[in-house]
Amino acid sequence: MSKTSKGFKQFLILWLGDLIASIGSGMTAFGLGVYVWQLTGSALDVGMVETAALLPAILLAPIAGVLADRYDRRLLMVLGDFVSALGLILMLILMALGNIKVLQIVFCVGFNSVFVSLLSPAFKATITDLLSEEEYTKASGMMGISSSSKFLISPVLGGIIMAAFGMEVILLIDIFTIFITIMAILAVRKSIAVKSTVKKEFNFIRDLKEGWLVIVESKGVVVLISLVSLLMFYLGFIQMLSKPMILSFTNEQVTGLMQTICALGMMVSSIVIGGGILKKNYVNVLVLSCVVAGVAMAGFGATTTIPVIVVFGFIFFASLPYATASIDVLIRKSIDNEKQGRAWGLISLISQLGFVLAYILSGVLTDYVFEPALKEGGILANSIGRLIGTGEGRGIGFLLIIAGAGLVITALFTSKSKSIRQLEKAE
């Protein structure tokens, strides 16, 4: 058996653990979105919870990246998983006691996210440890499958379980999946020798600076990361607002089923990419997939007709794996393996700042600008309202149309970037 094939087998164990964890965390994310919306009816409150889940992991990513290059990456992943579960346990206890507050949910979600931040750079760098360059694209496709599970499997399961048993059971399941994932990581750690780290005195600022210098060595990587942050800004709106928009005219079970059907697009594309079809023209694939995603996002927000929403949602999700796989390959091949942990930490921080800004703005814009403007008698009711309708959820729909148009424009600018195209030529 070749060294490569052995490495890919170890990757499969990690991937299976990640798949299980994604299903559990996806159920919690779906359930909490519904739970808070039903509790307060405020997109801003939903946004606070979503931001608490995202912001700590982004801000701490550079620290996690440095740690991933300095210490045993598998051990960091175990520690992050184990301690993050404590936040879910605390939330479960508070819900069982009754009358839980939104701020308490925000605290528990934020605590969970702080320790989840240890996982991403270590996980990405471990994948590079295990695989050859020829296996990167296939692995990216498979990671797309596990990522899509939180949209494909989790919503329908979360909707059914929440309607039948409540949010508490979803949290119990998520906690259980975390410990399954820990066992998968430990299994890989036992069978892979831990790579020796550089024998230098630990200096966080110096290591962080080295990670930054690795990134800025290539203008193409810097421009790509900056554009990705802008793309994430637009994607953050649909990530944040899709559930409240759908819940404005249907229940949680239908919402979960709709999200599952839409996410089939991501699963189909991830399977295709995992088969090795994506081997060149990464920049063109990135641009085309983002244009398609933007058009689909606008279509998603333009109607309350469930079949039409599902079709546009399917197209939207189907386009995302091509964009993420292209970005992943372009960046991964441009950075030395031994410095990938700290580099991925900084990349996560920079690229996902767009998500944070979208999460913060989407709730405020929804509750105080777009929803009031598209209510009966609102300032846009007799103009935009005649095209997309008025009432609850239509302000969200119009905001998604604007974000979709912005995504298309950004993608077209990306296609003109010579420095990004240079990354492909350098391969």
DATAMO-V401264 format. One record per backbone hydrogen bond with DSSP energy under -1.0 kcal/mol. CO is the residue of the C=O (numbers start at 1). NH is the residue of the N-H. If there is no record, write none. Layout:
BEGIN
<<CO,NH> <CO,NH>>
END
This chain:
BEGIN
<<2,6> <3,7> <4,8> <5,9> <6,10> <7,11> <8,12> <9,13> <10,14> <11,15> <12,16> <13,17> <14,18> <15,19> <16,20> <17,21> <18,22> <19,23> <20,24> <21,25> <22,26> <23,27> <24,28> <25,29> <26,30> <27,31> <28,32> <29,33> <30,34> <31,35> <32,36> <33,37> <34,38> <35,39> <36,40> <37,41> <42,46> <43,47> <44,48> <45,49> <46,50> <47,51> <48,52> <49,53> <50,54> <51,55> <54,58> <55,59> <56,60> <60,64> <61,65> <62,66> <63,67> <64,68> <65,69> <67,71> <72,76> <73,77> <74,78> <75,79> <76,80> <77,81> <78,82> <79,83> <80,84> <81,85> <83,86> <85,89> <86,90> <87,91> <88,92> <89,93> <90,94> <91,95> <92,96> <93,97> <101,105> <102,106> <103,107> <104,108> <105,109> <106,110> <107,111> <108,112> <109,113> <110,114> <111,115> <112,116> <113,117> <115,118> <116,119> <119,123> <120,124> <121,125> <122,126> <123,127> <124,128> <125,129> <126,130> <127,131> <132,135> <133,136> <135,139> <136,140> <137,141> <138,142> <139,143> <140,144> <141,145> <142,146> <143,147> <144,148> <145,149> <148,151> <148,152> <149,153> <149,154> <153,157> <154,158> <155,159> <156,160> <157,161> <158,162> <159,163> <160,164> <161,165> <161,166> <167,171> <168,172> <169,173> <170,174> <171,175> <172,176> <173,177> <174,178> <175,179> <176,180> <177,181> <178,182> <179,183> <180,184> <181,185> <182,186> <183,187> <184,188> <185,189> <186,190> <198,200> <203,207> <204,208> <205,209> <206,210> <207,211> <208,212> <209,213> <210,214> <211,215> <212,216> <215,218> <218,222> <219,223> <220,224> <221,225> <222,226> <223,227> <224,228> <225,229> <226,230> <227,231> <228,232> <229,233> <230,234> <231,235> <232,236> <235,239> <236,240> <237,241> <238,242> <241,245> <242,246> <243,247> <246,249> <251,255> <252,256> <253,257> <254,258> <255,259> <256,260> <257,261> <258,262> <259,263> <262,265> <263,267> <264,268> <265,269> <266,270> <267,271> <268,272> <269,273> <270,274> <271,275> <272,277> <273,276> <281,285> <282,286> <283,287> <284,288> <285,289> <286,290> <287,291> <288,292> <289,293> <290,294> <291,295> <292,296> <293,297> <294,298> <295,299> <296,300> <297,301> <305,309> <306,310> <307,311> <308,312> <309,313> <310,314> <311,315> <312,316> <313,317> <314,318> <315,319> <319,323> <320,324> <321,325> <322,326> <323,327> <324,328> <325,329> <326,330> <327,331> <328,332> <329,333> <331,334> <336,339> <337,340> <339,343> <340,344> <341,345> <342,346> <343,347> <344,348> <345,349> <346,350> <347,351> <348,352> <352,356> <353,357> <354,358> <355,359> <356,360> <357,361> <358,362> <359,363> <360,364> <361,365> <362,366> <363,367> <364,368> <365,369> <365,370> <366,371> <369,373> <370,374> <372,375> <373,380> <374,391> <375,378> <378,381> <380,383> <380,385> <384,387> <384,388> <385,389> <391,394> <393,397> <394,398> <395,399> <396,400> <397,401> <398,402> <399,403> <400,404> <401,405> <402,406> <403,407> <404,408> <405,409> <406,410> <407,411> <408,412> <409,413> <410,414> <411,415> <413,416> <414,417> <417,421> <418,422> <421,425> <422,426> <424,427>>
END
